[in-house]
Amino acid sequence: MGEAGSGMRQTVPAELSSFIGRERELAAVAKLLADERLITLTGPAGIGKTRLAVRTVRSLTSSEGLDACWTELARLDPPGLPELEAELLAALAGREALLVLDGCEQLGRQAAALAERLLGRLPGLRILATSQRRLGLPGEAASAVPPLSLPAAPADPAARLPVAEIAGFAAVRLYEERARGADPFFELTERNAGAVAALCRALDGLPGALELAAGRSHQYAPGQALRRLAADPLTFLAGGAGRGTRVDAERSHRLAPPAERLLRERLSVFAGSFEPAAAAEVCGFGALSRESAAEALRDLAPGLLADAAPGRYRLPLSVRAHGARLLAHGRGGDGATAARRHHERCRVLAERAAQLWREGAQREARELAVRELPELRVAMNPLSAPGPAAALEIAVSLWFLWSACGLTAEGRRHVERALALHPAPRPARALWLAAWLVASFGEAHGADPLLVEAWSAAVQEGEDTCLAYLAHVRGTVALWEERYEDAAAEYREGLELLPEDPEFGPGPEALRAARTLALAYTDPASVPVEDGLPAGPAAGPAARRADPWAGSWTGFAHAIVHRHEGRPAEARTALLRALRAQLALDDRLGESFSVELLAELEADQGRYAEAARLLGSVSRTRPAAACAPRAEQVLRTRLTPDAFRAAYRAGARTPLHRLLPDL
């Protein structure tokens, strides 16, 4: 046969590379081949469609004696299509065979027409196609090839990552194997595990891109490769075709219809995943209407990466970088318009999440903000066109994500960077948030200058709500410094100044919870614990709105009172209830304090090893500025140094729910 000209092979190609992490997909495709005549493996370039097809056919050939024929359409020019079709009809006539059509996106609709004619004229034929889009034929069974499994992003990117936590993921296994092939001295260690995991995530778990990066391990350590990739993805990914690299991004763009090319470029403003509605909202303008954008996305979707959340997609890194370059140099201001629409969507999203928090739907608020965090980070870049004021507006709306949901360090970076670029006078709300993020973790000295500037700005702007929240920050500083009476007075002033239904910020229940906590130390008898409501003046329905986060701090205060009055069982019950809310919201500060108080209760009962394990379990989340836990002083006198260290380290390695089965 004319193999060189037509791309037809009587034999299946040799294995292209290691076959890691595809056992489930292999079984699924084999099952489809037993039931269907036309199966299309879909996915972006470099995701492993061809290698999955090779392994599937080779496996079935050896186990079932499958009669197979392979055709590489990616190497075929459209004028050669009639010759190829004639060869296939002659070669496959009368055979019960499987034909692989590899790279159907190269021929577009002509590939679909070819498959339809072959299936119609050859009743014994089955076809396994690989393509970046579905063929769109009746009876087609499409199977999306997913990326290799990836380790999740760590809570603390700066912390060293144990090798055991990532070694089992398919993307890491492939990278490690190929890196050793390029550099015999490469080894996955605790020093480079974090960078390897981040590199695998940045490359979307695409086998082709991972192999390209790993093949350069003799030139760049994983951390160096990650920095180069972030600085210039297209240069780093310059390599051979078929590997999810720059060549493939350019080829895919060139083969796409005009509407899809325009959509690809505009979608590059999304840093993470997006829903179809978001894509239409941001990208549907000018020459590409919302309806056209939605239709183009439906056609484009099989060549995108499916997100873990159903119904969401994202661009592979190489496609996004290529689209961004074209968008930046395009005519007609499309880039500026798409970026502006993207920023406005992020502003609305941030306010929507804040509204959910105020309404008491706090887990939903956190989930929304975390899901959209890649986009929100882009919108909070003060160097982008909207500027630092727009970045700060979004950061202030997301106060709860920074203060109550474990992302304090990130929140500080966003706020402080934008404030540094904002011309004077700087906005009161942003200064309040900056002061709170500093004070909440015990850095009182850093909060003072921000408090002074924020108070002056709030007076000039007439921001009564901000003045109330600044009193709350001063109370927090006093609380950290163990000036409990001063803290209670500041919180009381904040409650008096705060409107009944403020339009931003933590709201009255959080201030009541803070005052309850201060009173628990100074005047426990004044803290009402029987009805579960925080101390403070009578409040209307809006102020008594459900606030699980504030309630967790109120519960913590109640536990202090219960312990003080000799009711350890009630204290433990209150702490476990508080911990459930704190864990659900990822409130690491609250979690640390609640667990440390539980450790005190354990020590009170003489269970010193259990108390030490509890302290160890929150050793990574407690604030650096906090003094040593009270229970630690007792434990060091009751346990030998070796026993304390052993129990503490065991707790650091043990999930909290195992230490507290009744949590």
C-alpha positions as CSV (number, residue, x, y, z in Angstrom):
1,M,0.0,0.0,0.0
2,G,1.0,3.6,-0.4
3,E,2.0,4.2,3.2
4,A,4.3,7.2,2.7
5,G,1.8,9.1,0.6
6,S,-1.5,8.2,2.1
7,G,-0.6,7.7,5.8
8,M,-2.1,4.1,5.7
9,R,-0.4,1.3,7.7
10,Q,-1.2,-2.3,7.7
11,T,0.5,-2.5,11.2
12,V,-0.1,-0.5,14.3
13,P,2.7,1.9,15.3
14,A,5.1,0.9,18.0
15,E,4.4,2.2,21.6
16,L,5.1,5.9,21.6
17,S,6.2,6.1,25.2
18,S,5.4,4.9,28.7
19,F,1.8,4.1,29.3
20,I,1.1,5.4,32.8
21,G,-2.2,6.0,34.6
22,R,-4.5,4.9,31.7
23,E,-5.7,1.5,32.8
24,R,-9.3,2.7,33.4
25,E,-9.5,4.5,30.0
26,L,-8.0,1.4,28.3
27,A,-10.7,-0.8,29.7
28,A,-13.5,1.7,28.8
29,V,-12.3,2.0,25.2
30,A,-12.1,-1.8,24.9
31,K,-15.7,-2.1,26.1
32,L,-16.9,0.5,23.6
33,L,-15.2,-1.3,20.8
34,A,-17.1,-4.4,21.7
35,D,-20.4,-2.6,21.4
36,E,-20.0,0.3,18.9
37,R,-18.9,0.7,15.3
38,L,-17.6,4.3,15.6
39,I,-15.6,5.5,18.7
40,T,-13.9,8.8,18.8
41,L,-11.2,9.6,21.4
42,T,-11.4,13.3,22.0
43,G,-9.2,15.8,23.8
44,P,-6.6,18.5,23.3
45,A,-3.2,17.9,21.6
46,G,-0.8,16.1,23.8
47,I,-3.3,14.5,26.1
48,G,-2.5,11.0,24.9
49,K,-5.3,10.1,22.4
50,T,-2.9,8.4,20.0
51,R,-1.0,6.5,22.6
52,L,-4.3,5.3,24.1
53,A,-5.4,4.1,20.7
54,V,-2.1,2.3,20.1
55,R,-2.2,0.6,23.5
56,T,-5.9,-0.4,23.0
57,V,-5.3,-1.9,19.5
58,R,-2.1,-3.7,20.6
59,S,-3.9,-5.1,23.6
60,L,-6.8,-6.4,21.6
61,T,-4.6,-7.7,18.9
62,S,-2.6,-9.8,21.3
63,S,-5.6,-11.0,23.4
64,E,-8.3,-11.4,20.7
65,G,-6.4,-11.6,17.4
66,L,-8.0,-8.3,16.3
67,D,-7.5,-7.4,12.6
68,A,-6.4,-3.8,12.6
69,C,-5.4,-1.1,10.2
70,W,-3.9,2.3,11.1
71,T,-4.2,5.5,9.1
72,E,-2.5,8.8,10.1
73,L,-4.7,11.6,8.8
74,A,-2.4,14.2,10.4
75,R,0.1,13.5,7.7
76,L,-2.4,13.6,4.9
77,D,-3.1,16.6,2.7
78,P,-6.8,16.9,1.6
79,P,-6.0,16.3,-2.1
80,G,-4.8,12.8,-1.1
81,L,-8.1,11.9,0.5
82,P,-9.7,10.2,-2.6
83,E,-6.6,8.0,-3.0
84,L,-6.6,7.0,0.6
85,E,-10.3,6.2,0.5
86,A,-9.8,3.9,-2.5
87,E,-6.9,2.1,-0.8
88,L,-8.9,1.6,2.3
89,L,-12.0,0.2,0.5
90,A,-9.8,-2.2,-1.5
91,A,-7.8,-3.3,1.6
92,L,-10.7,-3.7,4.0
93,A,-13.3,-5.2,1.7
94,G,-14.7,-8.4,3.2
95,R,-12.7,-8.1,6.4
96,E,-13.9,-7.9,10.0
97,A,-11.5,-5.2,10.9
98,L,-10.8,-2.2,13.1
99,L,-9.6,0.9,11.3
100,V,-7.9,3.7,13.3
101,L,-8.2,7.2,11.9
102,D,-5.6,9.1,13.8
103,G,-5.6,12.9,13.8
104,C,-9.1,13.6,12.3
105,E,-9.0,17.3,13.2
106,Q,-6.4,17.8,10.4
107,L,-9.2,17.2,7.8
108,G,-12.1,18.6,9.7
109,R,-15.5,17.7,8.2
110,Q,-13.8,15.7,5.4
111,A,-12.6,13.2,8.0
112,A,-16.2,12.7,9.2
113,A,-17.4,12.2,5.7
114,L,-14.7,9.7,5.0
115,A,-15.7,7.7,8.1
116,E,-19.3,7.8,7.2
117,R,-18.7,6.5,3.7
118,L,-16.4,3.7,4.9
119,L,-18.9,2.5,7.5
120,G,-21.7,2.6,4.9
121,R,-19.8,0.5,2.4
122,L,-17.9,-1.9,4.7
123,P,-20.4,-3.6,7.0
124,G,-17.6,-5.5,8.9
125,L,-15.7,-2.4,9.7
126,R,-15.3,-0.6,13.1
127,I,-13.5,2.7,13.4
128,L,-11.5,4.1,16.3
129,A,-10.9,7.8,15.6
130,T,-8.7,10.3,17.5
131,S,-9.6,13.9,17.2
132,Q,-9.8,17.3,19.0
133,R,-13.5,17.4,18.2
134,R,-16.3,14.9,17.7
135,L,-17.0,13.8,14.2
136,G,-20.7,14.4,14.7
137,L,-22.0,11.3,13.0
138,P,-25.0,9.2,14.0
139,G,-24.1,6.4,16.3
140,E,-20.8,7.9,17.3
141,A,-19.6,7.1,20.8
142,A,-17.3,9.8,22.0
143,S,-14.8,9.2,24.8
144,A,-13.0,12.2,26.3
145,V,-9.4,11.3,27.3
146,P,-8.7,13.0,30.6
147,P,-5.4,14.4,31.8
148,L,-3.2,12.3,34.1
149,S,-4.1,12.5,37.7
150,L,-2.5,15.4,39.6
151,P,-1.7,16.2,43.2
152,A,-3.8,19.0,44.7
153,A,-2.3,22.4,45.3
154,P,-0.9,22.5,48.9
155,A,-2.4,24.9,51.5
156,D,1.1,26.3,52.0
157,P,3.1,26.4,48.8
158,A,6.3,27.4,50.6
159,A,6.2,24.3,52.8
160,R,8.2,21.2,51.9
161,L,6.1,18.4,50.4
162,P,6.7,14.8,51.5
163,V,7.4,12.6,48.4
164,A,4.9,10.0,49.5
165,E,2.1,12.6,49.1
166,I,2.6,13.0,45.4
167,A,4.5,9.9,44.2
168,G,1.4,7.9,43.4
169,F,-0.1,10.4,40.9
170,A,0.2,9.4,37.3
171,A,1.5,12.8,36.1
172,V,4.3,12.7,38.7
173,R,5.1,9.1,37.9
174,L,5.4,10.0,34.2
175,Y,7.5,13.1,34.8
176,E,9.9,11.1,37.2
177,E,10.3,8.3,34.7
178,R,11.1,10.5,31.8
179,A,13.3,12.8,33.9
180,R,15.4,9.8,34.8
181,G,15.7,8.9,31.2
182,A,17.1,12.4,30.4
183,D,19.2,12.7,33.6
184,P,20.2,9.4,35.3
185,F,21.0,11.3,38.5
186,F,17.5,12.8,38.8
187,E,15.6,11.8,42.0
188,L,12.3,12.9,43.4
189,T,13.1,14.2,46.9
190,E,11.4,16.4,49.5
191,R,13.5,19.3,48.2
192,N,12.0,19.2,44.7
193,A,8.7,17.4,45.3
194,G,6.7,20.7,45.6
195,A,8.2,22.1,42.4
196,V,7.6,18.8,40.5
197,A,3.9,18.8,41.6
198,A,3.5,22.5,40.7
199,L,5.1,21.8,37.3
200,C,2.7,18.9,36.6
201,R,-0.3,21.1,37.5
202,A,1.0,24.0,35.4
203,L,1.3,21.6,32.4
204,D,-2.3,20.4,33.0
205,G,-1.3,16.8,33.4
206,L,-0.8,16.5,29.6
207,P,1.6,13.6,28.9
208,G,3.1,15.2,25.9
209,A,4.0,18.5,27.7
210,L,5.2,16.6,30.8
211,E,7.5,14.5,28.6
212,L,8.9,17.6,27.0
213,A,9.6,19.3,30.3
214,A,11.0,16.1,31.9
215,G,13.2,15.6,28.9
216,R,15.0,18.9,29.8
217,S,15.7,17.8,33.4
218,H,19.4,17.7,32.5
219,Q,19.2,21.4,31.7
220,Y,16.7,22.7,34.4
221,A,15.9,21.6,37.8
222,P,12.1,21.4,38.4
223,G,12.0,24.8,40.1
224,Q,13.9,26.4,37.3
225,A,11.7,24.8,34.7
226,L,8.6,26.1,36.6
227,R,10.0,29.6,36.6
228,R,10.8,29.5,32.9
229,L,7.4,28.1,32.1
230,A,5.7,30.9,34.0
231,A,7.8,33.6,32.4
232,D,7.3,32.5,28.8
233,P,5.2,29.4,28.2
234,L,5.4,29.4,24.4
235,T,9.2,29.5,24.4
236,F,9.5,26.7,27.0
237,L,7.0,24.6,25.2
238,A,8.7,25.0,21.8
239,G,9.1,21.4,20.6
240,G,7.9,18.7,18.3
241,A,4.3,18.4,17.2
242,G,1.9,16.0,18.9
243,R,3.1,16.9,22.4
244,G,0.7,19.6,23.6
245,T,3.3,22.2,22.8
246,R,3.5,25.5,20.9
247,V,3.5,23.7,17.5
248,D,0.2,22.0,18.4
249,A,-1.4,25.2,19.7
250,E,-0.5,27.0,16.4
251,R,-1.7,24.1,14.3
252,S,-5.0,23.8,16.2
253,H,-5.6,27.5,15.9
254,R,-4.9,27.4,12.2
255,L,-7.3,24.5,11.5
256,A,-10.2,26.0,13.5
257,P,-13.1,27.9,11.8
258,P,-13.0,31.7,12.2
259,A,-15.5,31.8,15.1
260,E,-13.5,29.3,17.0
261,R,-10.3,31.1,16.4
262,L,-11.7,34.3,17.7
263,L,-13.2,32.5,20.7
264,R,-9.9,30.8,21.5
265,E,-8.2,34.2,21.6
266,R,-10.8,35.8,23.9
267,L,-10.9,32.8,26.2
268,S,-7.3,33.3,27.0
269,V,-8.4,36.0,29.5
270,F,-9.5,33.2,31.8
271,A,-6.7,32.0,34.0
272,G,-8.6,28.9,35.2
273,S,-11.8,27.0,34.4
274,F,-15.0,28.7,33.1
275,E,-18.6,27.8,32.5
276,P,-20.2,28.2,29.1
277,A,-22.3,31.0,30.4
278,A,-19.2,32.9,31.6
279,A,-17.5,32.3,28.3
280,A,-20.4,33.8,26.4
281,E,-20.7,36.7,28.8
282,V,-17.0,37.7,28.5
283,C,-16.3,36.7,25.0
284,G,-19.6,37.4,23.2
285,F,-19.2,40.9,21.8
286,G,-18.4,42.6,18.5
287,A,-17.9,40.2,15.6
288,L,-18.7,37.2,17.9
289,S,-22.2,37.5,19.5
290,R,-23.1,35.7,22.7
291,E,-25.0,33.1,20.7
292,S,-22.1,32.6,18.3
293,A,-19.7,32.3,21.2
294,A,-21.9,29.6,22.9
295,E,-22.2,27.7,19.6
296,A,-18.4,27.9,19.0
297,L,-17.7,26.7,22.5
298,R,-19.9,23.6,22.0
299,D,-17.8,22.7,18.9
300,L,-14.6,23.5,20.7
301,A,-15.3,21.8,24.0
302,P,-13.9,18.3,23.1
303,G,-10.5,19.9,22.5
304,L,-10.5,21.6,25.8
305,L,-9.7,20.3,29.3
306,A,-12.7,19.3,31.4
307,D,-12.5,20.7,34.9
308,A,-13.2,18.6,38.0
309,A,-16.4,20.5,38.5
310,P,-19.0,19.3,35.9
311,G,-19.8,21.6,33.0
312,R,-16.6,23.7,33.3
313,Y,-13.7,23.9,30.9
314,R,-10.2,25.4,30.7
315,L,-7.6,26.0,28.0
316,P,-4.4,24.0,28.0
317,L,-1.5,26.2,28.9
318,S,0.0,26.3,25.4
319,V,-3.4,27.2,23.8
320,R,-4.0,29.9,26.4
321,A,-0.5,31.4,25.9
322,H,-0.9,31.4,22.2
323,G,-4.3,32.9,22.3
324,A,-3.2,35.6,24.7
325,R,-0.3,36.6,22.4
326,L,-2.7,36.8,19.4
327,L,-5.3,38.8,21.5
328,A,-2.6,41.3,22.7
329,H,-1.5,42.0,19.2
330,G,-4.9,41.9,17.5
331,R,-6.7,44.8,15.9
332,G,-9.8,46.5,17.0
333,G,-9.2,46.5,20.8
334,D,-10.6,43.0,21.4
335,G,-8.0,42.4,24.1
336,A,-8.9,45.4,26.1
337,T,-12.6,44.8,25.7
338,A,-12.3,41.1,26.8
339,A,-10.1,42.0,29.8
340,R,-12.6,44.7,30.9
341,R,-15.6,42.3,30.6
342,H,-13.6,39.7,32.5
343,H,-12.8,42.2,35.3
344,E,-16.4,43.3,35.6
345,R,-17.6,39.7,35.8
346,C,-15.0,39.1,38.7
347,R,-16.3,42.2,40.5
348,V,-19.9,41.0,40.3
349,L,-18.8,37.5,41.4
350,A,-16.9,38.8,44.4
351,E,-19.9,40.9,45.5
352,R,-22.1,37.9,45.0
353,A,-19.9,35.7,47.2
354,A,-19.9,38.5,49.9
355,Q,-23.7,38.7,49.8
356,L,-23.9,34.9,50.2
357,W,-21.7,35.2,53.3
358,R,-23.8,38.0,54.8
359,E,-26.9,35.8,54.2
360,G,-25.4,32.9,56.2
361,A,-24.7,30.7,53.2
362,Q,-21.0,30.8,54.1
363,R,-19.9,27.4,52.7
364,E,-21.5,28.3,49.4
365,A,-19.7,31.7,49.5
366,R,-16.4,30.1,50.1
367,E,-16.9,27.5,47.4
368,L,-17.8,30.2,44.9
369,A,-14.8,32.3,45.7
370,V,-12.4,29.4,45.8
371,R,-13.7,28.0,42.5
372,E,-13.3,31.4,40.8
373,L,-10.0,32.3,42.6
374,P,-7.8,32.0,39.5
375,E,-10.0,34.6,37.8
376,L,-10.2,36.8,40.9
377,R,-6.5,36.8,41.2
378,V,-6.2,38.2,37.7
379,A,-8.8,40.9,38.5
380,M,-6.8,41.8,41.7
381,N,-3.7,42.6,39.7
382,P,-3.2,46.4,40.4
383,L,-1.0,46.7,37.3
384,S,-3.9,45.7,35.0
385,A,-5.9,48.3,33.1
386,P,-8.6,48.8,35.8
387,G,-5.9,49.8,38.3
388,P,-5.3,49.5,42.0
389,A,-8.6,51.0,43.1
390,A,-10.6,48.3,41.2
391,A,-8.3,45.6,42.5
392,L,-8.9,46.8,46.1
393,E,-12.6,46.8,45.6
394,I,-12.6,43.1,44.8
395,A,-10.2,42.3,47.6
396,V,-12.4,44.1,50.1
397,S,-15.5,42.2,48.9
398,L,-13.5,39.0,49.6
399,W,-12.6,39.9,53.1
400,F,-14.0,36.6,54.4
401,L,-11.8,34.5,52.2
402,W,-8.7,36.1,53.7
403,S,-9.9,36.4,57.3
404,A,-12.2,33.4,57.8
405,C,-11.2,30.9,55.2
406,G,-7.5,30.3,55.7
407,L,-6.0,32.5,52.9
408,T,-4.7,35.4,55.1
409,A,-1.2,35.5,53.6
410,E,-2.6,35.6,50.1
411,G,-5.1,38.3,51.0
412,R,-2.4,40.4,52.6
413,R,-0.3,40.2,49.4
414,H,-3.2,41.4,47.2
415,V,-4.2,44.2,49.5
416,E,-0.7,45.5,50.3
417,R,0.5,45.4,46.7
418,A,-2.6,47.3,45.5
419,L,-2.3,49.8,48.4
420,A,1.4,50.4,47.5
421,L,0.4,51.4,44.0
422,H,-2.7,53.5,44.9
423,P,-2.2,57.2,44.9
424,A,-3.0,59.2,48.1
425,P,-5.5,59.4,49.7
426,R,-5.9,55.6,50.0
427,P,-9.4,54.2,50.5
428,A,-10.6,53.6,54.1
429,R,-12.1,50.2,53.4
430,A,-8.9,48.8,52.0
431,L,-6.8,50.2,54.8
432,W,-9.2,48.7,57.3
433,L,-8.8,45.3,55.7
434,A,-5.0,45.6,55.6
435,A,-5.0,46.5,59.3
436,W,-7.3,43.6,60.2
437,L,-5.3,41.0,58.3
438,V,-2.2,42.1,60.2
439,A,-3.9,42.4,63.6
440,S,-5.8,39.1,63.3
441,F,-2.6,37.1,63.4
442,G,-1.0,39.0,66.3
443,E,1.2,41.5,64.6
444,A,0.0,44.5,66.5
445,H,3.0,46.7,65.7
446,G,2.2,46.4,62.0
447,A,-1.4,47.4,62.4
448,D,-0.9,50.7,64.2
449,P,0.1,52.9,61.3
450,L,-2.6,51.4,59.1
451,L,-5.2,52.1,61.8
452,V,-4.2,55.7,62.0
453,E,-4.4,56.2,58.3
454,A,-7.6,54.2,58.0
455,W,-9.3,56.3,60.7
456,S,-8.4,59.6,59.0
457,A,-9.6,58.2,55.6
458,A,-12.9,56.9,57.1
459,V,-13.6,60.3,58.7
460,Q,-13.0,62.1,55.4
461,E,-15.1,59.7,53.4
462,G,-17.9,59.6,56.0
463,E,-17.5,55.8,56.3
464,D,-19.3,55.0,59.6
465,T,-19.2,51.3,58.9
466,C,-15.5,51.5,58.5
467,L,-15.1,53.4,61.8
468,A,-17.0,50.6,63.5
469,Y,-14.7,47.9,62.0
470,L,-11.6,49.9,63.0
471,A,-12.8,49.7,66.6
472,H,-13.1,46.0,66.0
473,V,-9.5,45.8,64.8
474,R,-8.3,47.8,67.8
475,G,-10.2,45.4,70.0
476,T,-8.4,42.5,68.2
477,V,-5.0,44.1,68.9
478,A,-5.9,44.4,72.5
479,L,-7.1,40.8,72.6
480,W,-3.8,39.6,71.3
481,E,-2.0,41.7,73.9
482,E,-4.3,40.2,76.6
483,R,-5.8,43.6,77.5
484,Y,-9.2,42.0,77.7
485,E,-11.1,44.9,79.3
486,D,-9.8,47.3,76.6
487,A,-10.8,44.8,73.9
488,A,-14.3,44.5,75.3
489,A,-14.7,48.3,75.3
490,E,-13.4,48.6,71.7
491,Y,-15.8,45.9,70.6
492,R,-18.7,47.6,72.4
493,E,-17.8,50.9,70.6
494,G,-17.8,49.1,67.3
495,L,-21.2,47.6,67.9
496,E,-22.6,51.1,68.7
497,L,-21.2,52.6,65.5
498,L,-22.1,49.7,63.2
499,P,-25.3,50.1,61.1
500,E,-27.9,47.4,61.6
501,D,-27.3,45.9,58.2
502,P,-23.8,47.0,56.9
503,E,-23.2,46.7,53.1
504,F,-19.7,45.2,53.6
505,G,-17.5,43.5,56.1
506,P,-18.0,40.9,58.8
507,G,-21.2,42.3,60.2
508,P,-22.7,42.7,63.7
509,E,-22.7,39.0,64.7
510,A,-18.9,38.9,64.3
511,L,-18.4,41.9,66.5
512,R,-20.8,40.4,69.1
513,A,-18.8,37.2,69.0
514,A,-15.6,39.1,69.5
515,R,-17.0,41.0,72.5
516,T,-18.3,37.7,73.9
517,L,-14.7,36.3,73.7
518,A,-13.3,39.4,75.5
519,L,-15.9,39.1,78.2
520,A,-15.2,35.4,78.6
521,Y,-11.8,36.4,79.9
522,T,-12.8,39.4,82.0
523,D,-16.4,38.8,83.2
524,P,-17.4,35.2,82.5
525,A,-20.7,35.6,84.5
526,S,-21.9,38.2,81.9
527,V,-21.7,35.7,79.0
528,P,-25.1,34.0,78.4
529,V,-24.4,30.4,77.4
530,E,-27.9,28.9,77.9
531,D,-29.4,30.1,74.6
532,G,-26.3,30.0,72.5
533,L,-26.6,33.7,71.6
534,P,-23.6,36.1,72.0
535,A,-23.6,38.8,74.5
536,G,-24.6,42.3,73.5
537,P,-27.6,44.6,73.2
538,A,-30.9,43.5,71.7
539,A,-30.6,43.1,67.9
540,G,-33.1,43.2,65.1
541,P,-33.8,40.4,62.6
542,A,-31.1,41.6,60.2
543,A,-28.5,41.6,62.9
544,R,-29.5,38.2,64.2
545,R,-29.0,36.7,60.8
546,A,-27.4,33.3,60.8
547,D,-23.6,33.6,60.9
548,P,-21.9,30.2,61.3
549,W,-18.4,31.7,61.4
550,A,-19.3,34.2,64.1
551,G,-21.1,31.4,65.9
552,S,-18.0,29.3,66.0
553,W,-16.1,32.1,67.8
554,T,-19.1,32.5,70.2
555,G,-18.9,28.8,70.9
556,F,-15.2,29.1,71.6
557,A,-15.9,31.8,74.1
558,H,-18.6,29.7,75.7
559,A,-16.1,26.8,76.0
560,I,-13.8,29.2,77.9
561,V,-16.6,30.0,80.3
562,H,-17.6,26.4,80.8
563,R,-14.0,25.4,81.6
564,H,-13.6,28.3,84.0
565,E,-16.8,27.2,85.8
566,G,-15.8,23.5,86.0
567,R,-18.0,22.1,83.2
568,P,-15.4,20.2,81.0
569,A,-18.0,18.1,79.2
570,E,-20.0,21.2,78.1
571,A,-16.8,22.9,77.1
572,R,-15.8,20.0,74.9
573,T,-19.2,19.9,73.3
574,A,-19.0,23.6,72.5
575,L,-15.5,23.3,71.1
576,L,-16.5,20.4,68.8
577,R,-19.5,22.3,67.5
578,A,-17.2,25.3,66.8
579,L,-14.6,23.1,65.2
580,R,-17.1,21.6,62.7
581,A,-17.9,25.1,61.4
582,Q,-14.2,26.1,61.4
583,L,-13.2,23.0,59.5
584,A,-16.0,23.5,57.0
585,L,-14.8,27.0,56.3
586,D,-11.1,26.3,56.6
587,D,-10.8,28.9,59.4
588,R,-7.3,27.9,60.4
589,L,-7.0,30.5,63.2
590,G,-10.2,29.4,64.8
591,E,-9.2,25.7,64.3
592,S,-5.9,26.3,66.0
593,F,-7.4,28.0,69.0
594,S,-10.2,25.5,69.5
595,V,-7.9,22.5,69.3
596,E,-5.4,24.2,71.7
597,L,-8.3,24.7,74.2
598,L,-9.3,21.0,73.7
599,A,-5.7,20.1,74.6
600,E,-6.0,22.1,77.8
601,L,-9.2,20.1,78.6
602,E,-7.3,16.9,78.0
603,A,-4.4,18.0,80.2
604,D,-6.9,19.0,82.9
605,Q,-8.1,15.3,82.9
606,G,-4.5,14.0,83.1
607,R,-4.5,12.8,79.4
608,Y,-1.2,14.4,78.6
609,A,-0.2,12.4,75.6
610,E,-3.5,13.0,74.0
611,A,-3.1,16.7,74.7
612,A,0.4,16.8,73.1
613,R,-1.0,15.0,70.0
614,L,-3.7,17.7,69.6
615,L,-1.1,20.5,69.9
616,G,0.9,18.8,67.2
617,S,-2.1,18.5,64.9
618,V,-2.3,22.3,64.6
619,S,1.4,23.1,64.7
620,R,1.4,24.1,61.0
621,T,-1.7,26.3,61.1
622,R,-1.3,28.3,64.3
623,P,0.0,31.9,63.8
624,A,3.7,32.4,64.0
625,A,3.2,35.5,66.2
626,A,1.2,33.6,68.8
627,C,2.9,32.7,72.1
628,A,3.3,29.1,73.1
629,P,0.0,27.3,73.8
630,R,-0.9,27.4,77.5
631,A,-1.2,23.6,77.6
632,E,2.4,23.2,76.3
633,Q,3.8,24.5,79.6
634,V,1.9,22.0,81.6
635,L,2.7,19.1,79.3
636,R,6.5,19.8,79.4
637,T,6.4,19.4,83.1
638,R,4.2,16.2,83.0
639,L,5.9,14.4,80.2
640,T,9.5,13.6,79.5
641,P,11.0,15.5,76.6
642,D,11.1,12.4,74.5
643,A,7.5,11.5,75.3
644,F,6.3,15.0,74.5
645,R,8.2,15.2,71.2
646,A,7.0,11.7,70.1
647,A,3.3,12.6,70.9
648,Y,3.6,16.0,69.3
649,R,5.1,14.6,66.1
650,A,2.5,11.9,66.0
651,G,-0.2,14.5,66.1
652,A,1.4,16.5,63.3
653,R,1.2,13.4,61.1
654,T,-2.4,12.5,62.0
655,P,-5.5,13.9,60.6
656,L,-7.6,15.8,63.1
657,H,-10.7,13.7,62.6
658,R,-8.7,10.6,63.7
659,L,-7.6,12.3,66.9
660,L,-11.2,13.5,67.5
661,P,-13.5,10.6,66.3
662,D,-16.6,12.4,67.6
663,L,-15.8,15.5,65.5
